[in-house]
Amino acid sequence: MTIRSIRDIKEDLLQCSELERDKQLKALQHDTRKGVQALVSQWKAKQEKANLLAQQYVTMQQYERELKEQGFQAIAGIDEAGRGPLAGPVVAAAVILPNEASLLGLTDSKQLSKKKREYFYDEIKRQAVAYSIQAIDAQMIDSINIYQATKVAMQRAVEDLSFKADYLLLDAMNLPIEVEQTSLVKGDQKSLSIAAASVLAKVWRDQYMCRLSERYPEYGFSNHSGYGTPVHLEAMKQHGITSEHRRSFEPVKAFI
């Protein structure tokens, strides 16, 4: 009887179908070699992770699925990024995803790595029925306050969609527009559409802050995205504030 090398076993597991892989893993449980058992454990961990992601994906579509059963067809998820920073715009996105969207692993943008966010940013834009990203600058934030600026950005995002939404799912917000809507606390962890909007808003804003960092390299915007880090506070102390800083925010006021 020929004993397969661990290298060959690993290659076979990579190449075979999921059904055949399950059969091989069961058979390999009787192989006493430590390297084989380590390989089996690795594949079991991968399977468990894949199953968890699949379950999460189904759960994340629960609200959209129930609304579509009620007859709604164009369900838009809406979320924002940048309410807390001392500089830069607040950004909102609205997204309508198709029934067949393939975005396994998508969740709240804050829980994703930068690489994952950027991957989903491109995929969401590619797959979406419609999407819109809107930004409100620091001057308007100072004029109407950050809460109202966030609502304006969200409303503009909904109104700018190329395909009219007939239902809105929002992350802890309500909008004064004539479209039925539901506000979900931590909605970006509960709804795939809201999670998609959170990624679009977050990545767009991060890219904006990176471009801003080229204009104002002394502030380090590409590293902290305008949040009040010690480096950012020291930069304001040394260089003053820019037109991108929110003058109505503490501690920006102290540097005016």
C-alpha positions as CSV (number, residue, x, y, z in Angstrom):
1,M,0.0,0.0,0.0
2,T,1.4,3.3,-1.0
3,I,1.4,6.0,1.7
4,R,0.7,9.4,0.3
5,S,3.0,12.3,1.3
6,I,1.6,15.1,3.3
7,R,2.4,17.4,0.4
8,D,0.3,15.3,-2.0
9,I,-2.5,15.1,0.5
10,K,-2.5,18.9,0.8
11,E,-2.5,19.3,-2.9
12,D,-5.4,16.9,-3.3
13,L,-7.5,18.7,-0.7
14,L,-6.9,22.0,-2.6
15,Q,-7.9,20.5,-5.9
16,C,-10.9,18.3,-5.1
17,S,-14.6,19.2,-4.8
18,E,-16.2,20.0,-1.4
19,L,-18.0,16.6,-1.3
20,E,-14.8,14.7,-2.1
21,R,-12.9,16.8,0.4
22,D,-15.3,15.8,3.2
23,K,-14.8,12.1,2.3
24,Q,-11.0,12.6,2.3
25,L,-11.0,14.4,5.7
26,K,-13.0,11.6,7.3
27,A,-10.6,9.0,5.9
28,L,-7.6,11.0,7.0
29,Q,-8.8,11.0,10.6
30,H,-7.3,7.5,10.8
31,D,-3.9,8.7,9.6
32,T,-1.7,8.9,12.8
33,R,0.9,11.2,11.4
34,K,1.1,14.5,13.2
35,G,1.4,16.5,10.0
36,V,-1.7,14.9,8.6
37,Q,-3.7,15.6,11.7
38,A,-2.5,19.2,11.7
39,L,-3.7,19.4,8.1
40,V,-7.1,17.9,9.0
41,S,-7.5,20.4,11.9
42,Q,-6.6,23.3,9.5
43,W,-9.3,22.3,7.0
44,K,-11.9,21.7,9.7
45,A,-11.2,25.3,11.0
46,K,-11.6,26.6,7.5
47,Q,-14.9,24.8,7.1
48,E,-16.2,26.1,10.4
49,K,-15.2,29.6,9.4
50,A,-16.9,29.2,6.0
51,N,-20.1,27.9,7.7
52,L,-20.1,30.8,10.1
53,L,-19.8,33.3,7.3
54,A,-22.6,31.6,5.4
55,Q,-24.9,31.7,8.5
56,Q,-24.0,35.3,9.1
57,Y,-24.7,36.2,5.5
58,V,-28.2,34.7,5.7
59,T,-28.8,36.5,9.0
60,M,-27.6,39.9,7.5
61,Q,-30.3,39.6,4.8
62,Q,-33.2,39.0,7.2
63,Y,-34.7,42.5,7.1
64,E,-34.4,42.7,3.4
65,R,-35.9,39.3,2.9
66,E,-38.9,40.0,5.1
67,L,-39.5,43.4,3.4
68,K,-39.4,41.7,-0.1
69,E,-41.9,39.2,1.1
70,Q,-44.2,42.2,1.9
71,G,-43.8,43.4,-1.6
72,F,-41.0,46.0,-1.4
73,Q,-38.6,45.8,-4.3
74,A,-36.0,48.5,-4.0
75,I,-34.7,48.5,-0.4
76,A,-32.0,51.0,0.3
77,G,-29.5,50.7,3.1
78,I,-28.2,54.1,4.4
79,D,-25.2,54.8,6.7
80,E,-22.7,57.4,7.4
81,A,-19.0,57.9,8.3
82,G,-17.2,60.8,9.9
83,R,-19.5,62.2,12.6
84,G,-16.8,62.2,15.3
85,P,-13.7,63.6,13.6
86,L,-12.4,67.2,14.1
87,A,-11.8,67.7,10.4
88,G,-13.1,66.6,7.1
89,P,-16.6,66.0,5.8
90,V,-19.4,63.8,7.1
91,V,-20.2,61.2,4.4
92,A,-23.4,59.2,3.8
93,A,-24.1,56.5,1.3
94,A,-27.3,54.8,0.1
95,V,-27.2,51.4,-1.6
96,I,-29.8,49.2,-3.2
97,L,-28.5,45.6,-3.6
98,P,-29.8,43.0,-6.0
99,N,-31.4,39.8,-4.8
100,E,-28.4,37.9,-6.1
101,A,-25.7,40.0,-4.4
102,S,-22.6,38.0,-3.6
103,L,-20.9,39.7,-0.7
104,L,-20.0,36.9,1.7
105,G,-18.3,38.3,4.8
106,L,-19.6,41.9,4.5
107,T,-20.5,43.5,7.8
108,D,-20.0,46.7,9.7
109,S,-17.1,48.5,8.0
110,K,-15.4,49.1,11.4
111,Q,-15.0,45.3,11.8
112,L,-13.3,44.9,8.5
113,S,-9.7,45.3,7.7
114,K,-8.6,48.1,5.3
115,K,-8.0,45.6,2.6
116,K,-11.4,43.9,3.0
117,R,-13.2,47.3,3.1
118,E,-11.5,48.3,-0.2
119,Y,-12.4,45.0,-1.8
120,F,-16.0,45.3,-0.8
121,Y,-16.0,49.0,-1.8
122,D,-15.3,47.9,-5.4
123,E,-17.6,44.9,-5.3
124,I,-20.6,46.8,-3.9
125,K,-20.3,49.5,-6.6
126,R,-20.0,46.7,-9.2
127,Q,-23.0,44.7,-8.0
128,A,-25.4,47.4,-6.7
129,V,-28.6,48.2,-8.5
130,A,-27.9,51.8,-7.5
131,Y,-25.7,53.6,-5.0
132,S,-25.0,57.2,-4.1
133,I,-22.3,58.8,-1.9
134,Q,-22.8,62.3,-0.5
135,A,-20.5,64.5,1.6
136,I,-21.2,67.6,3.7
137,D,-18.2,69.8,4.4
138,A,-16.9,71.3,7.6
139,Q,-18.5,74.7,6.9
140,M,-22.0,73.3,6.6
141,I,-21.4,71.1,9.7
142,D,-20.5,74.2,11.6
143,S,-23.6,76.0,10.3
144,I,-26.3,73.4,11.0
145,N,-24.5,71.0,13.5
146,I,-23.2,67.5,12.9
147,Y,-26.5,65.7,13.5
148,Q,-28.4,67.8,11.0
149,A,-25.5,67.6,8.5
150,T,-25.6,63.8,8.8
151,K,-29.3,63.8,8.0
152,V,-28.8,66.1,5.0
153,A,-26.1,63.9,3.6
154,M,-28.3,60.8,4.1
155,Q,-31.3,62.5,2.5
156,R,-29.2,63.6,-0.5
157,A,-27.9,60.1,-0.9
158,V,-31.4,58.7,-1.1
159,E,-32.6,61.3,-3.4
160,D,-29.6,60.9,-5.7
161,L,-30.1,57.2,-6.3
162,S,-30.6,56.4,-10.0
163,F,-33.2,53.8,-9.0
164,K,-36.0,55.1,-6.7
165,A,-36.0,53.3,-3.3
166,D,-39.4,52.2,-1.9
167,Y,-38.1,51.3,1.6
168,L,-35.2,52.6,3.7
169,L,-33.1,50.7,6.3
170,L,-31.1,53.2,8.3
171,D,-28.5,52.9,11.1
172,A,-30.1,54.6,14.1
173,M,-31.5,57.5,12.1
174,N,-34.9,58.6,10.6
175,L,-35.2,60.9,7.6
176,P,-38.0,63.4,7.0
177,I,-38.9,62.0,3.5
178,E,-41.9,60.3,2.2
179,V,-40.4,56.8,2.0
180,E,-41.3,54.0,4.5
181,Q,-38.3,53.3,6.7
182,T,-36.9,51.4,9.7
183,S,-34.2,52.7,12.0
184,L,-32.0,49.9,13.4
185,V,-29.6,50.3,16.3
186,K,-26.2,48.9,15.1
187,G,-27.9,48.4,11.8
188,D,-24.6,47.9,10.0
189,Q,-24.2,44.7,11.9
190,K,-27.8,43.5,11.2
191,S,-28.5,44.5,7.6
192,L,-26.5,43.7,4.5
193,S,-27.7,46.9,2.8
194,I,-26.7,49.1,5.7
195,A,-23.3,47.3,5.9
196,A,-22.8,48.0,2.2
197,A,-23.6,51.7,2.8
198,S,-21.2,51.9,5.8
199,V,-18.4,50.5,3.6
200,L,-19.0,53.0,0.8
201,A,-19.1,55.9,3.2
202,K,-16.1,54.8,5.2
203,V,-13.8,54.1,2.2
204,W,-14.8,57.2,0.3
205,R,-14.1,59.3,3.3
206,D,-10.8,57.6,4.0
207,Q,-9.7,58.2,0.4
208,Y,-10.7,61.9,0.7
209,M,-8.7,62.3,3.9
210,C,-5.7,60.7,2.1
211,R,-6.0,63.3,-0.6
212,L,-6.3,66.0,2.0
213,S,-3.1,64.7,3.6
214,E,-1.3,65.6,0.4
215,R,-2.5,69.2,0.7
216,Y,-1.7,69.4,4.4
217,P,1.0,66.9,5.1
218,E,1.8,68.3,8.5
219,Y,-1.5,67.2,10.0
220,G,-1.2,63.4,9.2
221,F,-4.8,63.1,7.9
222,S,-4.1,59.9,6.1
223,N,-3.2,58.2,9.4
224,H,-6.1,59.4,11.7
225,S,-8.8,60.6,9.2
226,G,-9.3,63.8,11.1
227,Y,-10.0,62.3,14.6
228,G,-8.6,64.0,17.6
229,T,-5.4,61.9,18.1
230,P,-2.5,63.4,20.0
231,V,-0.6,63.8,16.8
232,H,-3.5,65.7,15.3
233,L,-3.9,67.9,18.3
234,E,-0.2,68.7,18.4
235,A,-0.4,69.6,14.7
236,M,-3.2,72.0,15.3
237,K,-1.3,73.5,18.2
238,Q,1.8,74.0,16.0
239,H,0.2,75.0,12.6
240,G,-3.3,76.2,13.5
241,I,-6.4,75.0,11.7
242,T,-7.4,74.5,8.1
243,S,-10.6,75.2,6.2
244,E,-11.3,71.5,6.7
245,H,-11.5,71.7,10.5
246,R,-14.8,71.9,12.2
247,R,-14.7,75.2,14.1
248,S,-17.8,74.3,16.2
249,F,-16.1,71.3,17.7
250,E,-14.0,71.1,20.8
251,P,-11.0,71.3,21.0
252,V,-10.8,73.0,17.5
253,K,-12.2,76.1,19.1
254,A,-9.2,76.4,21.3
255,F,-6.9,76.8,18.3
256,I,-8.9,79.5,16.4
